[in-house]
């Protein structure tokens, strides 16, 4: 079975369908390792906007 980079990116919540066709073509050619890196970065960025994580990283100044 052939690796489908766009499907793997979509499953992780990356908005690849919002890209221009030329940009999607580039993402479609990514390897499994490259997609894994992008998805890892996305998870980290998503964690920053997670309210539970923000509660741990927020600094309140009185």
Rosetta constraint file for C-alpha pairs under 8 A:
AtomPair CA 3 CA 31 HARMONIC 7.89 0.50
AtomPair CA 3 CA 32 HARMONIC 7.11 0.50
AtomPair CA 4 CA 8 HARMONIC 6.35 0.50
AtomPair CA 4 CA 28 HARMONIC 7.08 0.50
AtomPair CA 5 CA 9 HARMONIC 6.13 0.50
AtomPair CA 5 CA 27 HARMONIC 6.82 0.50
AtomPair CA 5 CA 28 HARMONIC 5.21 0.50
AtomPair CA 5 CA 29 HARMONIC 6.92 0.50
AtomPair CA 5 CA 30 HARMONIC 6.07 0.50
AtomPair CA 5 CA 31 HARMONIC 6.99 0.50
AtomPair CA 5 CA 32 HARMONIC 6.91 0.50
AtomPair CA 5 CA 35 HARMONIC 6.57 0.50
AtomPair CA 6 CA 10 HARMONIC 6.03 0.50
AtomPair CA 6 CA 16 HARMONIC 6.91 0.50
AtomPair CA 6 CA 24 HARMONIC 7.71 0.50
AtomPair CA 6 CA 27 HARMONIC 6.62 0.50
AtomPair CA 6 CA 28 HARMONIC 5.37 0.50
AtomPair CA 7 CA 11 HARMONIC 6.08 0.50
AtomPair CA 8 CA 12 HARMONIC 6.46 0.50
AtomPair CA 8 CA 35 HARMONIC 7.33 0.50
AtomPair CA 9 CA 13 HARMONIC 6.54 0.50
AtomPair CA 9 CA 14 HARMONIC 5.32 0.50
AtomPair CA 9 CA 15 HARMONIC 7.89 0.50
AtomPair CA 9 CA 16 HARMONIC 7.10 0.50
AtomPair CA 9 CA 35 HARMONIC 6.72 0.50
AtomPair CA 9 CA 39 HARMONIC 6.90 0.50
AtomPair CA 10 CA 14 HARMONIC 5.12 0.50
AtomPair CA 10 CA 15 HARMONIC 6.48 0.50
AtomPair CA 10 CA 16 HARMONIC 6.50 0.50
AtomPair CA 12 CA 39 HARMONIC 6.36 0.50
AtomPair CA 14 CA 39 HARMONIC 7.85 0.50
AtomPair CA 14 CA 42 HARMONIC 7.70 0.50
AtomPair CA 15 CA 19 HARMONIC 7.50 0.50
AtomPair CA 16 CA 24 HARMONIC 6.51 0.50
AtomPair CA 17 CA 24 HARMONIC 7.47 0.50
AtomPair CA 19 CA 23 HARMONIC 5.87 0.50
AtomPair CA 19 CA 24 HARMONIC 5.94 0.50
AtomPair CA 20 CA 24 HARMONIC 6.25 0.50
AtomPair CA 21 CA 25 HARMONIC 6.19 0.50
AtomPair CA 22 CA 26 HARMONIC 6.62 0.50
AtomPair CA 23 CA 27 HARMONIC 6.45 0.50
AtomPair CA 24 CA 28 HARMONIC 5.93 0.50
AtomPair CA 25 CA 29 HARMONIC 6.58 0.50
AtomPair CA 26 CA 30 HARMONIC 7.03 0.50
AtomPair CA 30 CA 34 HARMONIC 5.83 0.50
AtomPair CA 30 CA 35 HARMONIC 6.35 0.50
AtomPair CA 31 CA 35 HARMONIC 6.26 0.50
AtomPair CA 32 CA 36 HARMONIC 6.09 0.50
AtomPair CA 33 CA 37 HARMONIC 6.36 0.50
AtomPair CA 34 CA 38 HARMONIC 6.40 0.50
AtomPair CA 35 CA 39 HARMONIC 6.05 0.50
AtomPair CA 36 CA 40 HARMONIC 6.02 0.50
AtomPair CA 37 CA 41 HARMONIC 6.25 0.50
AtomPair CA 38 CA 42 HARMONIC 6.20 0.50
AtomPair CA 39 CA 43 HARMONIC 6.20 0.50
AtomPair CA 40 CA 44 HARMONIC 6.40 0.50
AtomPair CA 41 CA 45 HARMONIC 6.23 0.50
AtomPair CA 42 CA 46 HARMONIC 5.97 0.50
AtomPair CA 43 CA 47 HARMONIC 6.10 0.50
AtomPair CA 44 CA 48 HARMONIC 6.61 0.50
AtomPair CA 45 CA 49 HARMONIC 7.05 0.50
AtomPair CA 46 CA 50 HARMONIC 6.48 0.50
AtomPair CA 47 CA 53 HARMONIC 6.46 0.50
AtomPair CA 48 CA 53 HARMONIC 6.32 0.50
AtomPair CA 48 CA 54 HARMONIC 6.43 0.50
AtomPair CA 49 CA 53 HARMONIC 7.30 0.50
AtomPair CA 49 CA 54 HARMONIC 6.61 0.50
AtomPair CA 50 CA 54 HARMONIC 6.13 0.50
AtomPair CA 51 CA 55 HARMONIC 6.10 0.50
AtomPair CA 52 CA 56 HARMONIC 6.86 0.50
AtomPair CA 53 CA 57 HARMONIC 6.46 0.50
AtomPair CA 54 CA 58 HARMONIC 5.71 0.50
